[in-house]
Amino acid sequence: FSLFPREELTVHIPQVEASLPPLVKNPYGPEDFAEVNGYLACVTGPYSMGVDVSEFHGTINWEKAKNAGVSFVFIRVGGRGWGQEGRLYPDSKAQEYYEGAKAAGLQVGAYFFSQAVTVTEALEEAQYTLSLIEGWELDLPVVYDWEYVNASARTAKVRARDLTDCTLAFCDAIQDAGHEAMVYFNVSQGRDLLYLEELTIYPFWLAMYESPMNYQYEVEYWQYTRFGSVPGIPGNADINLRLPKRPIV
């Protein structure tokens, strides 16, 4: 999803209540992944490969993407501007992508690019997202994608307590509407701006572009590159692995 360069965050480290259960350890490590046919693969168990897309990808040939090994897609349905106005906007390609991906037999999920700074705004975003996916038959979760943009963004000074509350509000509203919700974050955001222990009711989607996999907590999806190349998708592609749960040994 990352349309903006990363900047170091200067924030307080969240302090988690001792009564909360600990996060589940990641059962996957570097030895579980290798390159296969030009893409990262989990070589120790079943997995699937997918992409996430927005209008910036232009016209997509979903059959070509499927033939290259893509089995699922998360489609951006809209977002909130990171300028002071904070306006909501739809993704102009979302419906086209949905219809094309479904026709190709791909599993489909959705995501919303959030710049909420209050619970009220997060709830507004959830209702807006629900209106944008009305009539869609989703196979995968609706994702809350809040991202730090830069020091001049309206979200630059959001604190961990506020962002965690926004995340819970959005995901709870999506879940209450009958969809599965999921939380997207990168390593620094998960460390500095989220009380992850409070969010474990929802699956995690990690953006981590370092290889090999060395994240300490369990995630269901791993966005391992934003500079991938996939037939049928113009330009750089975000490539993701869906990792099945398995016992920790």
C-alpha positions in Angstrom: 0.0 0.0 0.0 2.9 2.2 0.7 2.7 5.3 -1.6 4.9 7.4 0.5 8.5 7.1 1.7 8.9 5.8 5.2 10.2 8.2 7.9 11.4 7.3 11.4 8.7 7.7 14.0 9.5 9.6 17.2 6.9 8.4 19.6 6.5 6.8 22.9 6.6 3.0 23.2 3.2 1.6 24.1 2.9 0.2 27.6 0.5 -2.8 27.6 -1.6 -3.8 30.6 -0.2 -6.8 32.3 -3.6 -8.5 32.3 -3.7 -8.9 28.5 -2.5 -12.2 27.1 0.8 -12.2 25.3 1.0 -12.1 21.5 1.4 -15.4 19.8 4.9 -16.2 18.7 5.5 -16.3 14.9 5.9 -20.0 14.0 7.7 -19.1 10.8 11.4 -18.2 10.4 14.0 -17.6 7.7 14.4 -21.3 7.0 10.7 -21.5 5.9 11.1 -19.3 2.8 12.9 -19.5 -0.5 12.6 -18.1 -3.9 10.6 -20.3 -6.3 10.1 -19.3 -9.9 11.0 -15.7 -9.2 8.7 -15.3 -6.1 9.2 -15.9 -2.4 7.5 -19.1 -1.3 6.9 -20.9 1.9 8.8 -24.2 1.4 7.7 -25.9 4.6 3.9 -25.8 4.3 0.9 -24.7 2.2 0.6 -21.0 1.4 -0.9 -18.8 -1.3 0.4 -15.7 -3.1 -1.5 -12.5 -3.7 -1.4 -8.8 -4.5 -3.0 -5.6 -3.3 -3.9 -2.9 -5.8 -5.2 0.6 -6.2 -6.2 2.8 -9.1 -2.5 3.7 -9.5 -2.0 0.3 -11.2 -4.1 1.2 -14.1 -5.6 -1.5 -16.3 -5.0 -5.0 -14.9 -5.2 -8.3 -16.8 -6.4 -10.6 -14.0 -6.1 -13.8 -16.1 -2.3 -13.1 -16.6 -1.9 -12.4 -12.9 -3.7 -15.6 -12.0 -1.6 -17.7 -14.4 1.5 -16.2 -12.8 0.5 -17.7 -9.4 -1.7 -14.9 -7.9 -4.6 -16.5 -6.1 -6.0 -13.5 -4.1 -6.2 -9.7 -4.2 -7.0 -7.0 -1.8 -8.5 -4.0 -3.5 -8.3 -0.4 -2.2 -11.9 0.9 -2.1 -11.1 4.4 -0.9 -9.2 6.5 1.6 -8.9 9.7 3.5 -6.6 12.5 2.4 -3.6 13.1 4.6 -3.9 16.9 4.2 -5.6 19.0 6.8 -9.0 18.7 5.1 -8.9 14.9 5.6 -11.5 14.3 2.9 -12.8 10.8 2.1 -12.5 9.6 -1.5 -13.3 6.5 -3.5 -10.8 4.5 -5.5 -11.8 5.0 -9.1 -10.8 1.5 -10.2 -12.2 -0.5 -7.3 -15.4 -1.8 -9.0 -13.5 -2.6 -12.2 -10.9 -4.5 -10.2 -13.5 -6.4 -8.2 -15.4 -7.5 -11.3 -12.2 -8.5 -13.1 -10.7 -10.4 -10.2 -14.0 -12.2 -9.5 -14.3 -13.2 -13.2 -10.8 -14.6 -13.1 -11.7 -16.8 -10.0 -9.4 -14.9 -7.5 -10.3 -14.6 -3.9 -11.1 -10.9 -3.1 -10.7 -8.7 0.0 -10.8 -4.9 0.4 -8.8 -2.3 2.2 -9.3 1.3 3.2 -6.4 3.8 3.4 -7.1 5.5 6.7 -5.8 8.8 8.0 -8.2 9.0 11.0 -7.1 10.9 14.1 -10.2 10.2 16.2 -12.6 7.3 16.8 -15.3 9.4 15.2 -13.3 9.6 12.0 -12.5 5.9 12.1 -16.2 5.1 12.4 -17.0 7.4 9.5 -14.4 5.6 7.5 -15.9 2.2 8.4 -19.4 3.3 7.3 -17.9 4.8 4.1 -16.1 1.6 3.4 -19.3 -0.4 3.9 -21.1 1.8 1.4 -18.3 1.2 -1.1 -18.4 -2.6 -0.9 -22.2 -2.8 -0.8 -23.2 -5.7 -3.1 -19.7 -7.2 -3.1 -19.2 -10.9 -2.2 -15.9 -10.9 -0.4 -13.8 -14.0 0.3 -11.2 -12.2 2.5 -11.2 -9.6 5.2 -11.8 -5.8 5.0 -8.5 -4.3 6.1 -7.8 -1.2 8.1 -4.7 0.4 6.5 -3.6 3.3 8.6 -0.2 4.6 7.6 2.3 7.3 8.8 2.9 9.6 5.8 5.3 12.4 6.9 5.8 15.1 9.5 3.4 17.5 7.8 0.5 15.1 7.6 -2.6 15.5 9.7 -1.8 12.2 11.4 1.8 13.0 12.3 1.2 13.4 16.0 -1.3 10.5 16.5 -0.5 8.6 19.7 -0.6 4.9 20.2 -3.7 5.1 22.4 -5.6 7.0 19.8 -4.5 4.9 16.9 -5.3 1.6 18.7 -8.8 3.0 19.6 -9.3 4.0 15.9 -8.3 0.6 14.7 -10.6 -1.1 17.2 -13.5 1.2 16.2 -13.1 0.6 12.5 -12.6 -3.2 12.8 -15.5 -3.6 15.2 -17.8 -1.7 12.9 -16.8 -3.9 9.9 -17.2 -7.0 12.0 -20.6 -5.9 13.2 -21.7 -5.5 9.6 -21.0 -9.1 8.9 -17.5 -8.9 7.3 -14.2 -10.2 8.7 -11.9 -7.3 9.6 -8.1 -7.3 9.6 -5.3 -4.9 10.7 -2.4 -3.8 8.4 0.8 -2.4 9.8 4.5 -2.2 9.3 7.2 -3.2 11.8 7.7 0.3 13.3 4.0 1.0 13.5 3.3 -2.2 15.2 6.1 -1.5 17.7 5.6 2.2 18.3 2.0 3.1 17.5 -0.3 0.1 18.3 -1.2 -1.8 21.4 -1.1 -5.1 19.4 -2.2 -7.2 22.4 -5.5 -5.3 22.3 -6.0 -6.2 18.6 -5.5 -9.9 18.6 -9.2 -10.6 18.0 -8.4 -9.6 14.4 -5.8 -11.2 12.1 -2.6 -9.2 11.3 -1.2 -8.2 8.0 2.5 -7.3 8.2 4.4 -5.1 5.8 8.0 -6.1 6.1 10.4 -5.8 3.2 13.5 -7.2 4.8 14.2 -10.8 4.0 14.4 -13.3 5.6 11.3 -13.4 7.7 12.3 -12.6 11.3 9.2 -10.9 12.7 8.5 -12.1 16.3 4.7 -12.3 16.3 2.2 -14.4 14.3 0.7 -12.8 11.2 -1.7 -14.2 8.7 -0.4 -12.2 5.7 3.1 -10.9 4.9 3.5 -8.2 2.3 7.2 -8.9 1.5 7.8 -6.5 -1.3 6.3 -3.4 -2.9 8.6 -3.6 -5.9 7.5 -6.9 -7.3 6.7 -7.7 -10.9 3.6 -9.6 -11.8 2.4 -10.3 -15.4 -0.8 -8.4 -16.1 -0.2 -5.7 -13.4 1.5 -2.6 -14.7 4.4 -1.2 -12.8 5.5 -2.3 -9.3 3.3 -4.7 -7.5 2.9 -5.3 -3.8 3.2 -9.1 -3.3 1.9 -10.9 -0.3 2.0 -14.4 1.2 -0.9 -15.9 3.1 0.6 -18.0 5.8 -1.5 -20.9 7.4 -1.6 -21.2 11.1 0.4 -24.0 12.5 1.6 -25.3 15.9 4.7 -23.8 17.3 7.4 -26.4 17.8 
